[in-house]
Amino acid sequence: MTTIILTSTVNVNPCKSFVFQKDTHLRIETYLNSILQWLTKTKFNIVLVENSGYHYDELNNEKEIYKNRFEVITFNENNLEQAQYLKRDRSKGSSEIFAINYAYYNSKLIHSSNFIIKITARFFIDELEQYLSLFDLNEYTCLTQQDRNRCEMVGSHYKYFPDIFNIYLINDNYQYNGHIEDIWKLRTSKHKKILICKTFNITETQRGGINQTYTNI
């Protein structure tokens, strides 16, 4: 079974760099549009992790309907003791990878999975399930999107999660690098059995970081 971890931040931390879409209502609307499609149009396990304390009450019905394959894991990194270091970190990537690990350690669905794919929650990839059905993911250690200089999607086999999703954003020179795109590319490049996905067309979607939309992943 493949589990999709959807990462969301409804209430933006003003200290973070490169945040364009700050309106809470617009962010919720964008997230909900995507999440509902992941639930209704795919059979993936879906783990939605929210790091700013939002509980997604709008999805209460879906939490029951899809309870066998849907989890919402919410925390507020500003109030979590082990996340206090993030207050001094302007990188959104640092917060996202913390959230991915928080989901990993607080999810039931993830630990019944053989493959885990992190996708930014605002994006829905309609072709992904059919595409992945063409491959035996047990033969791969990790997965990336076609453009490896972007950071919307990255995945790993369950047993390689601690490597690909290591919480410390450190490069090969043991220096901190908050540019998460570089970290994903560095880590996945060390693996030979990597699935580099084709480019997927998606519905035009506003990016969260800058005033730009994406039509593909």
N, C-alpha and C positions, 0 to 999 in steps of 0.2 A: 504493500500500500504506500502511496505517495501522499505526503502531507505538505500543504502549502501554508507557510507562515506569512500572514499579511501584517505588515507593520504600519501603524497609524499614529499620528500625533494631532489630536483635535485642537488642543489649546497650546498655541505656539509659545515656546520659550523665547522671550525677546533678546536674550543674550546670544542666541545661535546666529551664525553667519548664513547668508544666502537664503533668506526666507522671503518669498514674494507673496504667496497666498496666505494672508494672516487672518482673514475673516473666518471665524469659527463656523458660521452657518454654511458658508461655501465649502469649507473643508469637509464638514459632515455630509453635505449633499454629494460631494464627489466620492467620498468613501462609500457611502451607502449604495450608490449606483453600481460601483464595482463589486462590493461584497455580495450583494443580492445575486449578481450574475454568477459569481463563483459558486454560490449555493445551489442555484436553480439550473444552471447549465452544465455543471460538471459533477463528477462523483468523487472528487478529491476530498480527503480530510482537510478541513479548513480551520486553522488556528489564528484567530485575530488577536493581536497583541497591541494594546493601547497604553502609551507611556505618559499620558498627561491626566489620567484620572477619569476619563469619560467612559461611561458604562454601556453605551449603545442600547438604551431602553427601547429604541425604535425596532430593535431586532429581537425583542422578547419572544414573539411568536416563532421566529426562526430558530431561536435557541432551543425551543421545545420540539419543533418539527424535525430539525436536523440534529438532535442531541447526540446521535450516535457518531456523527462525523463533524461536529461544529463546536468549537470552544471560543469563548471570549475571555481573554485574560487581561485584566486591567490593573494598572498600578500608576502611581504618580512619582516620577523620578525625583521630584523636588522634596518629597517626604520620605523617601526610602533611604535608610541609613547607608546601605552599601552603594547607593548611587550618588552620594554627596559630591564625589569628585567631578561629576558631570557639570556641576554648577560653574566650574572654572574652565570648562571645555566648550569652545565655540563651535566645535564640529558636530553637525547633525549625524554624521556617520558613527561617532562614538556613542551617541544616544541610541541609535538604531541597533547597533550590535549588542549593546547592553540589553535592549528589549528582546532581541532574538534569543539571547541566553536566558533571560528571565522566563520567556515562554517555554524554552526547552526544559527548564527545571521545575516548571509549574504545570505542565501539560500532561495529560494522560494519552492523548491521541498520538503525540509525537513518538512516544516510546513503543508504539505498536507499528511503526513505519519502517520501511527499509530505505526510503529516500525522502529528503527534506529540501524544500525549495522556498527560499525567501523571496517574496515579491512585494514591492511597495504597494500599499493597499489601495491607492487611487487608480491603479491600472488593472484592467481585466484583459486576459489574453484568450480569446475565443478558441483558437486553434491548438492551444497547448496540450490538452488532454489527448486529442487524436494524434498529435505529433509524437508525444512521448510513448504512445502505445506501440510505435514502430520499433522501440528499443527495449532491451532488457537492462533496466537501470542497475541491476545487481552487477553488471559488468563494468560500471563506471564508478569512479571515486568522487567525481564532482561534475558540475554543470554550470555553464555560463550562457549569457545571451550572446548573440552574434557580435555586437559591438562591445568589446570587452573594456572599453574606456568609459562605459556607462555602468550604472549601479542599480537598475530597477530589479534585476533578477539574478540570483546566484543560488546554487544548490549543492548538496553533498549527499553521499551515501551516509546512512545513519552512523556507521562506525568511524567515519572521518569528520563528523561534526566538530569535535574538539579542535581539529586542525583548521578547517575552513572557516569556522565561526569563532575562533579564539577571540576572547573579549579584548585582548590587548592589541592596539593598533601600532605594531612595531614592525619596522622594515628590516631588511637583512643586516643593516648596520646597527641594529638595536636602538634606532631612533624613532621617536613618535612621529606618525604620519596620519593626520586627521582626514586626509583625502581618501575616503573609503573606496573610491574607484581603484586607486593604486593598490590598496590592500587586497581587494578581491582578485585583481589581476595577478599580483605577486603570488598569492597563496595558491590559486588554481593553476598557475603556470608551472608549479613544481610537480604536478601530477601528469602522468602519461595517459591515463585512461579518463580523459575528459570529454564530455559531450558538449560541443559548441553548437548551440541551437541555431536554426535558421532565423532569419528576420521575420518576426510576426507583425502583421498589420493589426492595428487596434483602432477603436473609435478615438477620434481626436480628443485628447485629454490634457487639461491644464497641468503643467508642472507645479510643484509646490515651491521650488527654490527660486526660479526666475520667471519672468514674464514670457513664457514660451509654451507651446503645446507640442505634444508628441503624437504622431500617427503610427508609430511602430516601436517595437521593442526587440 
